Amino acid sequence: YNCMLCFAIVRVIAAVFIAETSRHAAQDDELASKLKQRAKSAYLMKLQKVFAELDTSGSGQICWTDFRSVMTDSMVKDLISTLEIDVRDVGDLFEFLDSGDDNGKVDL
């Protein structure tokens, strides 16, 4: 009888421990998701800042020629590198951001 009682108590304690661990894990997942969203927002803001710097004409668009010409500027290279983008990959980035209309311009 005593062994059964001890076994039951150990099982209840284990169940409570597992439930609490699961609850904390769920909260950690929510926190991780929120942190990832914040990081994404910060990244997009940086990217918008970079492209705003590149839009010297103020037209709200950047053509490949202008984009390529300012990529020789060390400040722009530094801005691009803060986004963890290799400067050699900016052509691919420009093509990706060209929004599929093939006009050769990126809309801000």
Biopython code that builds the backbone (N, CA, C, O; Angstrom):
import numpy as np
from Bio.PDB.StructureBuilder import StructureBuilder

atoms = [
    (1, "TYR", "N", (0.825, -1.189, 0.000)),
    (1, "TYR", "CA", (0.000, 0.000, 0.000)),
    (1, "TYR", "C", (0.872, 1.256, 0.000)),
    (1, "TYR", "O", (0.614, 2.183, -0.768)),
    (2, "ASN", "N", (1.897, 1.300, 0.849)),
    (2, "ASN", "CA", (2.780, 2.454, 0.939)),
    (2, "ASN", "C", (3.559, 2.661, -0.364)),
    (2, "ASN", "O", (3.775, 3.794, -0.794)),
    (3, "CYS", "N", (3.965, 1.580, -0.971)),
    (3, "CYS", "CA", (4.692, 1.687, -2.235)),
    (3, "CYS", "C", (3.806, 2.294, -3.326)),
    (3, "CYS", "O", (4.264, 3.121, -4.114)),
    (4, "MET", "N", (2.554, 1.885, -3.366)),
    (4, "MET", "CA", (1.614, 2.418, -4.353)),
    (4, "MET", "C", (1.383, 3.905, -4.126)),
    (4, "MET", "O", (1.311, 4.680, -5.080)),
    (5, "LEU", "N", (1.266, 4.301, -2.860)),
    (5, "LEU", "CA", (1.057, 5.701, -2.532)),
    (5, "LEU", "C", (2.267, 6.532, -2.950)),
    (5, "LEU", "O", (2.103, 7.600, -3.541)),
    (6, "CYS", "N", (3.465, 6.066, -2.658)),
    (6, "CYS", "CA", (4.686, 6.773, -3.050)),
    (6, "CYS", "C", (4.788, 6.869, -4.569)),
    (6, "CYS", "O", (5.145, 7.919, -5.104)),
    (7, "PHE", "N", (4.481, 5.795, -5.252)),
    (7, "PHE", "CA", (4.519, 5.778, -6.709)),
    (7, "PHE", "C", (3.536, 6.806, -7.281)),
    (7, "PHE", "O", (3.873, 7.528, -8.219)),
    (8, "ALA", "N", (2.334, 6.872, -6.724)),
    (8, "ALA", "CA", (1.324, 7.828, -7.183)),
    (8, "ALA", "C", (1.782, 9.262, -6.951)),
    (8, "ALA", "O", (1.572, 10.120, -7.809)),
    (9, "ILE", "N", (2.396, 9.533, -5.823)),
    (9, "ILE", "CA", (2.882, 10.887, -5.525)),
    (9, "ILE", "C", (3.993, 11.285, -6.500)),
    (9, "ILE", "O", (4.024, 12.415, -6.987)),
    (10, "VAL", "N", (4.896, 10.354, -6.778)),
    (10, "VAL", "CA", (5.985, 10.625, -7.720)),
    (10, "VAL", "C", (5.409, 10.913, -9.109)),
    (10, "VAL", "O", (5.899, 11.803, -9.803)),
    (11, "ARG", "N", (4.394, 10.185, -9.517)),
    (11, "ARG", "CA", (3.767, 10.392, -10.828)),
    (11, "ARG", "C", (3.087, 11.756, -10.903)),
    (11, "ARG", "O", (3.159, 12.424, -11.934)),
    (12, "VAL", "N", (2.433, 12.176, -9.832)),
    (12, "VAL", "CA", (1.783, 13.488, -9.805)),
    (12, "VAL", "C", (2.827, 14.593, -9.898)),
    (12, "VAL", "O", (2.649, 15.560, -10.639)),
    (13, "ILE", "N", (3.916, 14.451, -9.146)),
    (13, "ILE", "CA", (4.988, 15.452, -9.187)),
    (13, "ILE", "C", (5.588, 15.523, -10.589)),
    (13, "ILE", "O", (5.857, 16.611, -11.098)),
    (14, "ALA", "N", (5.796, 14.373, -11.206)),
    (14, "ALA", "CA", (6.344, 14.343, -12.566)),
    (14, "ALA", "C", (5.393, 15.017, -13.543)),
    (14, "ALA", "O", (5.835, 15.747, -14.430)),
    (15, "ALA", "N", (4.094, 14.782, -13.393)),
    (15, "ALA", "CA", (3.105, 15.391, -14.287)),
    (15, "ALA", "C", (3.093, 16.915, -14.130)),
    (15, "ALA", "O", (3.004, 17.642, -15.119)),
    (16, "VAL", "N", (3.182, 17.389, -12.901)),
    (16, "VAL", "CA", (3.217, 18.834, -12.659)),
    (16, "VAL", "C", (4.483, 19.430, -13.271)),
    (16, "VAL", "O", (4.432, 20.491, -13.895)),
    (17, "PHE", "N", (5.600, 18.762, -13.098)),
    (17, "PHE", "CA", (6.865, 19.228, -13.665)),
    (17, "PHE", "C", (6.775, 19.309, -15.187)),
    (17, "PHE", "O", (7.204, 20.302, -15.774)),
    (18, "ILE", "N", (6.232, 18.296, -15.826)),
    (18, "ILE", "CA", (6.095, 18.271, -17.281)),
    (18, "ILE", "C", (5.155, 19.373, -17.761)),
    (18, "ILE", "O", (5.429, 20.027, -18.768)),
    (19, "ALA", "N", (4.048, 19.582, -17.046)),
    (19, "ALA", "CA", (3.101, 20.631, -17.430)),
    (19, "ALA", "C", (3.747, 22.013, -17.344)),
    (19, "ALA", "O", (3.559, 22.841, -18.236)),
    (20, "GLU", "N", (4.494, 22.264, -16.294)),
    (20, "GLU", "CA", (5.166, 23.556, -16.130)),
    (20, "GLU", "C", (6.242, 23.756, -17.199)),
    (20, "GLU", "O", (6.395, 24.851, -17.740)),
    (21, "THR", "N", (6.973, 22.703, -17.491)),
    (21, "THR", "CA", (8.000, 22.781, -18.527)),
    (21, "THR", "C", (7.366, 23.088, -19.882)),
    (21, "THR", "O", (7.895, 23.902, -20.638)),
    (22, "SER", "N", (6.259, 22.456, -20.192)),
    (22, "SER", "CA", (5.559, 22.703, -21.453)),
    (22, "SER", "C", (5.048, 24.138, -21.524)),
    (22, "SER", "O", (5.114, 24.774, -22.575)),
    (23, "ARG", "N", (4.542, 24.642, -20.409)),
    (23, "ARG", "CA", (4.033, 26.019, -20.377)),
    (23, "ARG", "C", (5.167, 27.008, -20.639)),
    (23, "ARG", "O", (4.997, 27.956, -21.406)),
    (24, "HIS", "N", (6.308, 26.796, -20.015)),
    (24, "HIS", "CA", (7.456, 27.679, -20.230)),
    (24, "HIS", "C", (7.979, 27.576, -21.654)),
    (24, "HIS", "O", (8.383, 28.578, -22.243)),
    (25, "ALA", "N", (7.974, 26.377, -22.205)),
    (25, "ALA", "CA", (8.434, 26.195, -23.586)),
    (25, "ALA", "C", (7.523, 26.942, -24.550)),
    (25, "ALA", "O", (8.003, 27.531, -25.518)),
    (26, "ALA", "N", (6.226, 26.929, -24.305)),
    (26, "ALA", "CA", (5.292, 27.661, -25.161)),
    (26, "ALA", "C", (5.555, 29.161, -25.077)),
    (26, "ALA", "O", (5.500, 29.854, -26.093)),
    (27, "GLN", "N", (5.836, 29.665, -23.896)),
    (27, "GLN", "CA", (6.131, 31.077, -23.740)),
    (27, "GLN", "C", (7.431, 31.433, -24.451)),
    (27, "GLN", "O", (7.540, 32.503, -25.050)),
    (28, "ASP", "N", (8.414, 30.544, -24.388)),
    (28, "ASP", "CA", (9.676, 30.789, -25.073)),
    (28, "ASP", "C", (9.474, 30.845, -26.581)),
    (28, "ASP", "O", (10.104, 31.657, -27.258)),
    (29, "ASP", "N", (8.595, 29.984, -27.121)),
    (29, "ASP", "CA", (8.303, 30.006, -28.547)),
    (29, "ASP", "C", (7.657, 31.324, -28.943)),
    (29, "ASP", "O", (7.986, 31.890, -29.986)),
    (30, "GLU", "N", (6.738, 31.816, -28.117)),
    (30, "GLU", "CA", (6.093, 33.096, -28.394)),
    (30, "GLU", "C", (7.120, 34.218, -28.354)),
    (30, "GLU", "O", (7.106, 35.106, -29.207)),
    (31, "LEU", "N", (8.004, 34.184, -27.374)),
    (31, "LEU", "CA", (9.040, 35.207, -27.258)),
    (31, "LEU", "C", (9.977, 35.152, -28.456)),
    (31, "LEU", "O", (10.338, 36.191, -29.010)),
    (32, "ALA", "N", (10.367, 33.967, -28.852)),
    (32, "ALA", "CA", (11.254, 33.814, -30.003)),
    (32, "ALA", "C", (10.588, 34.350, -31.270)),
    (32, "ALA", "O", (11.238, 34.989, -32.097)),
    (33, "SER", "N", (9.306, 34.090, -31.413)),
    (33, "SER", "CA", (8.567, 34.592, -32.576)),
    (33, "SER", "C", (8.513, 36.113, -32.573)),
    (33, "SER", "O", (8.701, 36.745, -33.613)),
    (34, "LYS", "N", (8.258, 36.703, -31.407)),
    (34, "LYS", "CA", (8.216, 38.165, -31.311)),
    (34, "LYS", "C", (9.586, 38.771, -31.602)),
    (34, "LYS", "O", (9.684, 39.791, -32.284)),
    (35, "LEU", "N", (10.634, 38.147, -31.089)),
    (35, "LEU", "CA", (11.988, 38.647, -31.342)),
    (35, "LEU", "C", (12.337, 38.565, -32.821)),
    (35, "LEU", "O", (12.984, 39.461, -33.365)),
    (36, "LYS", "N", (11.909, 37.495, -33.464)),
    (36, "LYS", "CA", (12.181, 37.335, -34.887)),
    (36, "LYS", "C", (11.437, 38.399, -35.690)),
    (36, "LYS", "O", (11.981, 38.940, -36.653)),
    (37, "GLN", "N", (10.204, 38.703, -35.304)),
    (37, "GLN", "CA", (9.429, 39.744, -35.984)),
    (37, "GLN", "C", (10.100, 41.105, -35.817)),
    (37, "GLN", "O", (10.183, 41.880, -36.770)),
    (38, "ARG", "N", (10.577, 41.393, -34.609)),
    (38, "ARG", "CA", (11.260, 42.669, -34.365)),
    (38, "ARG", "C", (12.530, 42.770, -35.191)),
    (38, "ARG", "O", (12.828, 43.824, -35.753)),
    (39, "ALA", "N", (13.277, 41.681, -35.266)),
    (39, "ALA", "CA", (14.511, 41.673, -36.052)),
    (39, "ALA", "C", (14.197, 41.901, -37.531)),
    (39, "ALA", "O", (14.914, 42.622, -38.224)),
    (40, "LYS", "N", (13.132, 41.285, -37.999)),
    (40, "LYS", "CA", (12.727, 41.457, -39.392)),
    (40, "LYS", "C", (12.338, 42.904, -39.667)),
    (40, "LYS", "O", (12.709, 43.468, -40.696)),
    (41, "SER", "N", (11.586, 43.507, -38.736)),
    (41, "SER", "CA", (11.189, 44.905, -38.898)),
    (41, "SER", "C", (12.403, 45.828, -38.907)),
    (41, "SER", "O", (12.480, 46.763, -39.705)),
    (42, "ALA", "N", (13.345, 45.557, -38.015)),
    (42, "ALA", "CA", (14.564, 46.372, -37.960)),
    (42, "ALA", "C", (15.358, 46.229, -39.255)),
    (42, "ALA", "O", (15.896, 47.212, -39.765)),
    (43, "TYR", "N", (15.432, 45.020, -39.784)),
    (43, "TYR", "CA", (16.147, 44.766, -41.031)),
    (43, "TYR", "C", (15.497, 45.527, -42.175)),
    (43, "TYR", "O", (16.191, 46.150, -42.980)),
    (44, "LEU", "N", (14.169, 45.483, -42.255)),
    (44, "LEU", "CA", (13.463, 46.189, -43.318)),
    (44, "LEU", "C", (13.648, 47.695, -43.209)),
    (44, "LEU", "O", (13.768, 48.385, -44.222)),
    (45, "MET", "N", (13.672, 48.201, -41.991)),
    (45, "MET", "CA", (13.895, 49.639, -41.801)),
    (45, "MET", "C", (15.293, 50.029, -42.277)),
    (45, "MET", "O", (15.474, 51.076, -42.900)),
    (46, "LYS", "N", (16.278, 49.181, -41.979)),
    (46, "LYS", "CA", (17.640, 49.447, -42.448)),
    (46, "LYS", "C", (17.693, 49.426, -43.974)),
    (46, "LYS", "O", (18.325, 50.280, -44.596)),
    (47, "LEU", "N", (17.023, 48.441, -44.566)),
    (47, "LEU", "CA", (17.015, 48.326, -46.016)),
    (47, "LEU", "C", (16.348, 49.549, -46.644)),
    (47, "LEU", "O", (16.825, 50.064, -47.656)),
    (48, "GLN", "N", (15.262, 50.010, -46.057)),
    (48, "GLN", "CA", (14.604, 51.218, -46.564)),
    (48, "GLN", "C", (15.521, 52.425, -46.435)),
    (48, "GLN", "O", (15.554, 53.283, -47.318)),
    (49, "LYS", "N", (16.265, 52.492, -45.337)),
    (49, "LYS", "CA", (17.198, 53.597, -45.140)),
    (49, "LYS", "C", (18.275, 53.583, -46.212)),
    (49, "LYS", "O", (18.621, 54.625, -46.769)),
    (50, "VAL", "N", (18.805, 52.399, -46.499)),
    (50, "VAL", "CA", (19.833, 52.284, -47.525)),
    (50, "VAL", "C", (19.291, 52.758, -48.862)),
    (50, "VAL", "O", (19.944, 53.534, -49.559)),
    (51, "PHE", "N", (18.094, 52.293, -49.225)),
    (51, "PHE", "CA", (17.544, 52.678, -50.520)),
    (51, "PHE", "C", (17.136, 54.149, -50.549)),
    (51, "PHE", "O", (17.194, 54.775, -51.607)),
    (52, "ALA", "N", (16.734, 54.704, -49.436)),
    (52, "ALA", "CA", (16.448, 56.135, -49.385)),
    (52, "ALA", "C", (17.724, 56.932, -49.634)),
    (52, "ALA", "O", (17.698, 57.969, -50.296)),
    (53, "GLU", "N", (18.843, 56.442, -49.097)),
    (53, "GLU", "CA", (20.137, 57.090, -49.340)),
    (53, "GLU", "C", (20.522, 56.988, -50.815)),
    (53, "GLU", "O", (21.145, 57.898, -51.362)),
    (54, "LEU", "N", (20.155, 55.896, -51.447)),
    (54, "LEU", "CA", (20.515, 55.687, -52.843)),
    (54, "LEU", "C", (19.650, 56.501, -53.800)),
    (54, "LEU", "O", (20.060, 56.769, -54.930)),
    (55, "ASP", "N", (18.464, 56.895, -53.361)),
    (55, "ASP", "CA", (17.541, 57.654, -54.205)),
    (55, "ASP", "C", (17.941, 59.125, -54.185)),
    (55, "ASP", "O", (17.324, 59.943, -53.502)),
    (56, "THR", "N", (18.979, 59.444, -54.944)),
    (56, "THR", "CA", (19.498, 60.811, -54.947)),
    (56, "THR", "C", (18.565, 61.777, -55.668)),
    (56, "THR", "O", (18.572, 62.974, -55.379)),
    (57, "SER", "N", (17.761, 61.272, -56.604)),
    (57, "SER", "CA", (16.870, 62.157, -57.357)),
    (57, "SER", "C", (15.565, 62.442, -56.607)),
    (57, "SER", "O", (14.862, 63.399, -56.934)),
    (58, "GLY", "N", (15.239, 61.625, -55.610)),
    (58, "GLY", "CA", (13.995, 61.812, -54.860)),
    (58, "GLY", "C", (12.765, 61.328, -55.590)),
    (58, "GLY", "O", (11.647, 61.692, -55.225)),
    (59, "SER", "N", (12.946, 60.508, -56.622)),
    (59, "SER", "CA", (11.825, 60.032, -57.433)),
    (59, "SER", "C", (11.074, 58.865, -56.798)),
    (59, "SER", "O", (9.976, 58.518, -57.234)),
    (60, "GLY", "N", (11.657, 58.268, -55.782)),
    (60, "GLY", "CA", (11.030, 57.099, -55.174)),
    (60, "GLY", "C", (11.378, 55.815, -55.896)),
    (60, "GLY", "O", (10.858, 54.750, -55.565)),
    (61, "GLN", "N", (12.258, 55.914, -56.883)),
    (61, "GLN", "CA", (12.713, 54.754, -57.633)),
    (61, "GLN", "C", (14.222, 54.836, -57.805)),
    (61, "GLN", "O", (14.810, 55.917, -57.837)),
    (62, "ILE", "N", (14.826, 53.668, -57.914)),
    (62, "ILE", "CA", (16.267, 53.602, -58.159)),
    (62, "ILE", "C", (16.480, 52.719, -59.375)),
    (62, "ILE", "O", (16.030, 51.574, -59.415)),
    (63, "CYS", "N", (17.170, 53.263, -60.364)),
    (63, "CYS", "CA", (17.470, 52.454, -61.547)),
    (63, "CYS", "C", (18.817, 51.756, -61.339)),
    (63, "CYS", "O", (19.604, 52.147, -60.477)),
    (64, "TRP", "N", (19.062, 50.741, -62.123)),
    (64, "TRP", "CA", (20.268, 49.938, -61.963)),
    (64, "TRP", "C", (21.528, 50.781, -62.167)),
    (64, "TRP", "O", (22.519, 50.589, -61.462)),
    (65, "THR", "N", (21.499, 51.706, -63.117)),
    (65, "THR", "CA", (22.674, 52.530, -63.390)),
    (65, "THR", "C", (23.044, 53.365, -62.167)),
    (65, "THR", "O", (24.207, 53.420, -61.767)),
    (66, "ASP", "N", (22.041, 54.012, -61.580)),
    (66, "ASP", "CA", (22.297, 54.806, -60.366)),
    (66, "ASP", "C", (22.744, 53.919, -59.221)),
    (66, "ASP", "O", (23.657, 54.261, -58.469)),
    (67, "PHE", "N", (22.095, 52.783, -59.101)),
    (67, "PHE", "CA", (22.410, 51.841, -58.024)),
    (67, "PHE", "C", (23.858, 51.389, -58.135)),
    (67, "PHE", "O", (24.597, 51.395, -57.151)),
    (68, "ARG", "N", (24.255, 51.000, -59.335)),
    (68, "ARG", "CA", (25.617, 50.519, -59.560)),
    (68, "ARG", "C", (26.639, 51.628, -59.325)),
    (68, "ARG", "O", (27.718, 51.373, -58.790)),
    (69, "SER", "N", (26.307, 52.854, -59.723)),
    (69, "SER", "CA", (27.275, 53.940, -59.577)),
    (69, "SER", "C", (27.518, 54.304, -58.116)),
    (69, "SER", "O", (28.644, 54.639, -57.748)),
    (70, "VAL", "N", (26.483, 54.245, -57.274)),
    (70, "VAL", "CA", (26.691, 54.590, -55.867)),
    (70, "VAL", "C", (27.299, 53.440, -55.081)),
    (70, "VAL", "O", (27.751, 53.642, -53.954)),
    (71, "MET", "N", (27.320, 52.251, -55.642)),
    (71, "MET", "CA", (27.898, 51.108, -54.943)),
    (71, "MET", "C", (29.417, 51.211, -54.850)),
    (71, "MET", "O", (30.050, 50.410, -54.162)),
    (72, "THR", "N", (29.999, 52.179, -55.528)),
    (72, "THR", "CA", (31.438, 52.392, -55.393)),
    (72, "THR", "C", (31.756, 53.231, -54.160)),
    (72, "THR", "O", (32.907, 53.289, -53.728)),
    (73, "ASP", "N", (30.742, 53.878, -53.595)),
    (73, "ASP", "CA", (30.908, 54.710, -52.396)),
    (73, "ASP", "C", (31.115, 53.811, -51.177)),
    (73, "ASP", "O", (30.344, 52.879, -50.948)),
    (74, "SER", "N", (32.156, 54.095, -50.398)),
    (74, "SER", "CA", (32.463, 53.249, -49.237)),
    (74, "SER", "C", (31.374, 53.326, -48.172)),
    (74, "SER", "O", (31.126, 52.339, -47.478)),
    (75, "MET", "N", (30.712, 54.490, -48.026)),
    (75, "MET", "CA", (29.632, 54.606, -47.040)),
    (75, "MET", "C", (28.463, 53.680, -47.399)),
    (75, "MET", "O", (27.883, 53.034, -46.526)),
    (76, "VAL", "N", (28.130, 53.626, -48.680)),
    (76, "VAL", "CA", (27.043, 52.760, -49.132)),
    (76, "VAL", "C", (27.431, 51.299, -48.951)),
    (76, "VAL", "O", (26.602, 50.477, -48.560)),
    (77, "LYS", "N", (28.667, 50.979, -49.230)),
    (77, "LYS", "CA", (29.142, 49.605, -49.016)),
    (77, "LYS", "C", (29.030, 49.224, -47.543)),
    (77, "LYS", "O", (28.655, 48.101, -47.207)),
    (78, "ASP", "N", (29.360, 50.173, -46.674)),
    (78, "ASP", "CA", (29.237, 49.910, -45.239)),
    (78, "ASP", "C", (27.778, 49.708, -44.835)),
    (78, "ASP", "O", (27.469, 48.823, -44.037)),
    (79, "LEU", "N", (26.883, 50.526, -45.384)),
    (79, "LEU", "CA", (25.456, 50.363, -45.088)),
    (79, "LEU", "C", (24.957, 48.992, -45.539)),
    (79, "LEU", "O", (24.223, 48.315, -44.819)),
    (80, "ILE", "N", (25.367, 48.597, -46.740)),
    (80, "ILE", "CA", (24.962, 47.287, -47.266)),
    (80, "ILE", "C", (25.531, 46.171, -46.391)),
    (80, "ILE", "O", (24.848, 45.182, -46.126)),
    (81, "SER", "N", (26.767, 46.324, -45.947)),
    (81, "SER", "CA", (27.375, 45.268, -45.137)),
    (81, "SER", "C", (26.724, 45.174, -43.754)),
    (81, "SER", "O", (26.739, 44.101, -43.151)),
    (82, "THR", "N", (26.152, 46.267, -43.237)),
    (82, "THR", "CA", (25.451, 46.182, -41.949)),
    (82, "THR", "C", (24.205, 45.317, -42.063)),
    (82, "THR", "O", (23.701, 44.805, -41.064)),
    (83, "LEU", "N", (23.713, 45.157, -43.286)),
    (83, "LEU", "CA", (22.561, 44.283, -43.523)),
    (83, "LEU", "C", (22.991, 42.838, -43.751)),
    (83, "LEU", "O", (22.174, 41.972, -44.062)),
    (84, "GLU", "N", (24.283, 42.598, -43.590)),
    (84, "GLU", "CA", (24.856, 41.271, -43.788)),
    (84, "GLU", "C", (24.648, 40.771, -45.219)),
    (84, "GLU", "O", (24.405, 39.588, -45.459)),
    (85, "ILE", "N", (24.751, 41.711, -46.154)),
    (85, "ILE", "CA", (24.666, 41.388, -47.573)),
    (85, "ILE", "C", (26.057, 41.606, -48.154)),
    (85, "ILE", "O", (26.659, 42.665, -47.977)),
    (86, "ASP", "N", (26.548, 40.609, -48.837)),
    (86, "ASP", "CA", (27.843, 40.731, -49.488)),
    (86, "ASP", "C", (27.696, 41.719, -50.645)),
    (86, "ASP", "O", (26.760, 41.618, -51.439)),
    (87, "VAL", "N", (28.605, 42.655, -50.734)),
    (87, "VAL", "CA", (28.532, 43.694, -51.760)),
    (87, "VAL", "C", (28.522, 43.075, -53.155)),
    (87, "VAL", "O", (27.969, 43.655, -54.089)),
    (88, "ARG", "N", (29.126, 41.912, -53.294)),
    (88, "ARG", "CA", (29.125, 41.237, -54.605)),
    (88, "ARG", "C", (27.754, 40.708, -54.978)),
    (88, "ARG", "O", (27.525, 40.362, -56.137)),
    (89, "ASP", "N", (26.822, 40.637, -54.007)),
    (89, "ASP", "CA", (25.486, 40.107, -54.267)),
    (89, "ASP", "C", (24.436, 41.190, -54.503)),
    (89, "ASP", "O", (23.249, 40.880, -54.597)),
    (90, "VAL", "N", (24.849, 42.452, -54.600)),
    (90, "VAL", "CA", (23.861, 43.523, -54.725)),
    (90, "VAL", "C", (23.118, 43.467, -56.051)),
    (90, "VAL", "O", (21.973, 43.912, -56.139)),
    (91, "GLY", "N", (23.748, 42.932, -57.071)),
    (91, "GLY", "CA", (23.046, 42.768, -58.356)),
    (91, "GLY", "C", (21.864, 41.829, -58.209)),
    (91, "GLY", "O", (20.780, 42.089, -58.732)),
    (92, "ASP", "N", (22.080, 40.742, -57.496)),
    (92, "ASP", "CA", (20.982, 39.805, -57.243)),
    (92, "ASP", "C", (19.907, 40.449, -56.374)),
    (92, "ASP", "O", (18.713, 40.232, -56.584)),
    (93, "LEU", "N", (20.342, 41.245, -55.393)),
    (93, "LEU", "CA", (19.395, 41.943, -54.536)),
    (93, "LEU", "C", (18.553, 42.911, -55.359)),
    (93, "LEU", "O", (17.334, 42.964, -55.196)),
    (94, "PHE", "N", (19.187, 43.667, -56.231)),
    (94, "PHE", "CA", (18.464, 44.622, -57.074)),
    (94, "PHE", "C", (17.456, 43.895, -57.940)),
    (94, "PHE", "O", (16.306, 44.319, -58.049)),
    (95, "GLU", "N", (17.879, 42.810, -58.553)),
    (95, "GLU", "CA", (16.988, 42.028, -59.415)),
    (95, "GLU", "C", (15.808, 41.480, -58.625)),
    (95, "GLU", "O", (14.681, 41.468, -59.120)),
    (96, "PHE", "N", (16.058, 41.030, -57.414)),
    (96, "PHE", "CA", (14.999, 40.498, -56.557)),
    (96, "PHE", "C", (13.986, 41.587, -56.192)),
    (96, "PHE", "O", (12.780, 41.344, -56.173)),
    (97, "LEU", "N", (14.488, 42.775, -55.904)),
    (97, "LEU", "CA", (13.622, 43.872, -55.465)),
    (97, "LEU", "C", (12.941, 44.599, -56.615)),
    (97, "LEU", "O", (12.117, 45.485, -56.385)),
    (98, "ASP", "N", (13.270, 44.242, -57.831)),
    (98, "ASP", "CA", (12.701, 44.916, -59.002)),
    (98, "ASP", "C", (11.216, 44.625, -59.171)),
    (98, "ASP", "O", (10.637, 45.009, -60.187)),
    (99, "SER", "N", (10.608, 43.989, -58.253)),
    (99, "SER", "CA", (9.154, 43.746, -58.146)),
    (99, "SER", "C", (8.501, 43.088, -59.355)),
    (99, "SER", "O", (7.280, 43.133, -59.502)),
    (100, "GLY", "N", (9.295, 42.487, -60.206)),
    (100, "GLY", "CA", (8.735, 41.672, -61.278)),
    (100, "GLY", "C", (8.183, 42.439, -62.456)),
    (100, "GLY", "O", (7.683, 41.810, -63.389)),
    (101, "ASP", "N", (8.242, 43.773, -62.474)),
    (101, "ASP", "CA", (7.696, 44.506, -63.600)),
    (101, "ASP", "C", (8.741, 44.724, -64.695)),
    (101, "ASP", "O", (8.436, 45.267, -65.756)),
    (102, "ASP", "N", (9.966, 44.298, -64.428)),
    (102, "ASP", "CA", (11.058, 44.354, -65.409)),
    (102, "ASP", "C", (11.267, 45.734, -66.006)),
    (102, "ASP", "O", (11.643, 45.853, -67.172)),
    (103, "ASN", "N", (11.028, 46.783, -65.221)),
    (103, "ASN", "CA", (11.300, 48.129, -65.724)),
    (103, "ASN", "C", (12.711, 48.570, -65.378)),
    (103, "ASN", "O", (13.129, 49.670, -65.739)),
    (104, "GLY", "N", (13.445, 47.711, -64.678)),
    (104, "GLY", "CA", (14.815, 48.014, -64.310)),
    (104, "GLY", "C", (14.942, 49.025, -63.202)),
    (104, "GLY", "O", (15.992, 49.646, -63.033)),
    (105, "LYS", "N", (13.868, 49.196, -62.437)),
    (105, "LYS", "CA", (13.879, 50.144, -61.324)),
    (105, "LYS", "C", (13.286, 49.486, -60.087)),
    (105, "LYS", "O", (12.385, 48.651, -60.172)),
    (106, "VAL", "N", (13.818, 49.885, -58.931)),
    (106, "VAL", "CA", (13.290, 49.418, -57.657)),
    (106, "VAL", "C", (12.455, 50.546, -57.074)),
    (106, "VAL", "O", (12.931, 51.671, -56.920)),
    (107, "ASP", "N", (11.207, 50.237, -56.753)),
    (107, "ASP", "CA", (10.327, 51.223, -56.128)),
    (107, "ASP", "C", (10.545, 51.226, -54.639)),
    (107, "ASP", "O", (10.608, 50.171, -54.008)),
    (108, "LEU", "N", (10.661, 52.416, -54.073)),
    (108, "LEU", "CA", (10.816, 52.534, -52.638)),
    (108, "LEU", "C", (9.463, 52.493, -52.017)),
    (108, "LEU", "O", (9.341, 52.577, -50.795)),
]
sb = StructureBuilder()
sb.init_structure("model")
sb.init_model(0)
sb.init_chain("A")
sb.init_seg("    ")
for serial, (resi, resn, name, xyz) in enumerate(atoms, 1):
    if name == "N":
        sb.init_residue(resn, " ", resi, " ")
    sb.init_atom(name, np.array(xyz, "f"), 0.0, 1.0, " ", f" {name:<3s}", serial, name[0])
structure = sb.get_structure()
